[in-house]
Amino acid sequence: MQDPKQQRNPRYSMNLEQRKTWYSPVADVYYKARAPYSQKLINRAVTLAQLSSDATILEVGCGPGNATVCFAQLGFCMICLEPNQDFYYLAQRNCAPYSKVEICNTSFEEWELEAKKFNAVLSANAFHWIPPEIGYSKAAEALQDNGSLILLWNMTPEPRYEVYQAIEEVYQAYAPSLAHYEGAETQADILRSFGQNILNSGYFRDLVSEQIACEVTYSIDNFLNLLSTLRSLDPQTKDLLFKRLREKLEDFGENIQLSYLCAVQIARKDR
């Protein structure tokens, strides 16, 4: 039987060309609506990976630059790979102030390997889109000896459970694939599985995982924009879903408090 996560996650059924354009219709919304990465955890990543000020970072799947800017502000030299053309243009714009950042419009799979060049390979909510038989081995080859793999994760921001209960019937009616609630315990389990995947690859050791509970306040419009970045709805269904969600959410006020786990996982290249 197919894992439920696989049933609702499009990456498991798409080829590389399909993945390249998946977020194109919502590229700009993605940059504005997705929850921010914790600067505290980013600073911890820099410390744990022992990155000096002149370190060189390869970022896999930089998207529109949500995490890239956080590292660029620290002065690192970065080569950032992004296969989606719309994200590529946004990342170029958002990283324009940082002369040491280069954005390349290519996938990690198609990128011509530069062996043993980088002090760290970074990926923020993107490494799970890379086939594991390619991702871990190629990342290890790109790293200098004793270099680090740095994975940043923002789990799905979710409202209080009582709010979710109020909108679950709307999900069930119009988008059953969205009718699931993880909560902090389940999100922690998912993060543990991500960490175990790193170790199981055989290319990395000395895994360190740290996570913090984050909260963000969204307006109803911004919450619906966040949902739109999931890209699993046809336009007609989305319109009906969002109309009914808005009606339910307005009972709780103008804003929605969302919670999620933000995590960093760092592992050293195994020589």
N, C-alpha and C positions, 0 to 999 in steps of 0.2 A: 504493500500500500504506500502511496506517495505521502511523504511528510506534509502535514498541514501548512507548515511554513513555505514549503515549495509550491503548494497549490496557490498561495496568494502572492508569491514573489515572482515577478515577471522574469527575473534574470535567469531562472532555471530553464526556461523554454526558448530563449532568444539566442540567435547567433550574434557574432561580433558586429556585423553591419546593422542589425536591429538595435543593439545596445548603444551604438554610436548616436542614434537619433532619438532615443527613448524620451529624454527630457527636453527636447527642443521646443515643444509647444509651451513649456512652463519655465524656460530657462531663467528669465528675469525674475519671475515670481519665486523660484527656488532660492535665488540669492537673498531675496528680501525676507522670505517667510521662514526659512529653516532656522532652528534654534542655534544660538551661538555656541562655539566651543569654549570650554573653561580655560581662561588664560592661566589660572593656577596650575592646571594639569599640563598645559603646554610648557610652562616653566619647569615643572617636575620632569617632563620628558627630556628637556634640554640638559638638566642636571644628571638624570639617570643614564642618559646616553653619552654623557661626558663630552658634549659638543663645545668645541672652542669657538671663538668669535669668527675664525676663518674657515669653519666647517662648510662642506658642500653637501647639500641635501637633494636627493631625487624624490620628487613627489609623484605618486601614482594616482591618477584620476583627480586632478585638482578641482574639477568642477568650475564654478565661477570665481573661485578663490576664497571661499569662506574661511578655510584654515590657513591658506597660503599667506594671506596678509599678516596673520598673527605671528608667523615665523619670519616673514620678510622684515617686519618691524624690528626684529632682534638683530638684523644685519647679516643673516646668512646668505651665502651664494646658493641659489636654487635653480634646478632644472625641473620644470613641472610639465607632466604629460596629461593631455586631455583630448580624448577622441571626439567628443561632441563639439561641432563647430560653433554652435551658439554659446556654449560655456567657454570655449576658447577665446572668443571675442570679448566676453565679459571679464574673463580672467586677465586678459591683456589690459583692459581698461582699469580694472581694480588694482592691478599691480604696477601700473605705469609709474608711480612715484619711486619704485624700488629698482634701481639700475642693475642690481645683482640677481634679479629674477628673470628667467627666460621661460616663456610659455611655448610649448610645442604641441601642435595639433596632430597628435597620434595616440594610438592605444599602447599600453604597456606590452601587449602581445606583439605588436608590429614594430615597436621601438628597437632600433639597432643597439644592441648591448654595448655599453662601455664598461668593461670589466674592471673591478677593483678600483673604481674611481671615487665612490661616494662614502662619506662618513656615516650617513644615515639614509635609509629609504623610508619615506613617510607616506602614509595614506590615511585619509580622513573619511570614514564612512564610504569607502570605495573598494577596499581590497577584496571584499566578498564578491565583487563582480568579476574578478579575475579567476579563471579556472585554477584550482589549487596546484595542479601538477605543473602549471607554468609559473604562477605567482611567486611561490616561495623559493623555488630554485633560481629563478631569474633575479629576484631581489638579492639573494645571497651572492650570486655572481657579480652583481653590480657593486657590492659593498667591499670596502677595504677590509683587510684582516681586522677582526675585532670590531667591525662596524655594527650598527644597530638597525633593526627593523622597529619603526615606531607606528603603531596603529592607534588612531583616535576614533572614538565611537560616541556618537550621540544617539541614544536609544529614542524610541518614539515618544514625543511629548504627549501626555495623556491628562485629561481633566480628572477631577475628583470622581470617585466611583459613583457617587450619587448622581452626578451629572451624566456620566456614561450610561447609567441605568435609564435615565430619562431619554437618551437619544438612541439607545440600542434598538428599539423597535423601528426607528427610521432606517438605521443601517440594515436591519433584517429585511425591510420592505424593498429597499432600493439598491443596496450594495452589501449583500451578506458577507462578502470577503473582508469587509471592514469591521464586521461585528466580532471583534475580539478585544480583550482587555488584558494587558500583560501585568502591570503593577511592578513595583520595585523588585520583588522576589524573583519573578520570572525574568525580568530584564537582567538581573544579576546572574541567573543560570545561563542565559544566552551569552553573556560576556565571558563566563567561564568556558563555555564551549568554544568561543572564538580563540581564547588563549590556548586551550588544549590543541586546537588545530595547528597553531604555530609550532608547538612542541612535536606534535605527531608528524609534521613535515620532515623532520630529521635534519633540517638546515639551520636550526636556531636553538639556543640554550639560554639558561639563566633568565627565564621569563619573570618580569615584574609587572603586576597589574594593579592599578589604582583607579578608584572611581569615587565620584561624589554625587550626591543628590542635588539636582538643580531645579529651579522653578522659574517660570517665565509667564508674564501676563500678556495675553493676546486679546485684541478686540475680536468680536465675532467675525468681522470681515477677514482679519488676518488668520484666524483659525481656519476658516474655509479656504483661504489661499494655501495654507499649509496642507490641508487635505488634497487640494488640487495637484500638489507636487507628487502625490502617490501614483498618478497617471494610470489608474486602473478603471476609469469610468468613461463611457461614451458621453458626448455632450448633452444629449437629451436626459439621460439618467442623472448626470451630474446636476443639471438645473433643478430637477425635481427633488433630488436628495438635499441640495443646499437650501432650497426654499423651506423644506420641512425641518431641517436642522436649525435654521435660523429661528423659526417659530418656537421650537423647543428651548433653544439656548437663551432666547430673550427673557424667558421666565427666571433666569438666574442673574440677570443684569447685563450691562453693556460689555463687560470684560470676562474672560475665562482664565482661571489660574491653571497652568499646566505643569506637570512634574515629569522628570525624566532622569535617567542616570547618564552621566557623562564619564567616559573612561579613557584611560591611556594604557596601552600594552607595549612593553619594550622588551625585546629579546636580542641577545648578542649573536652575531654570526658564529656558527660552529665550524671551526676550521677543518 
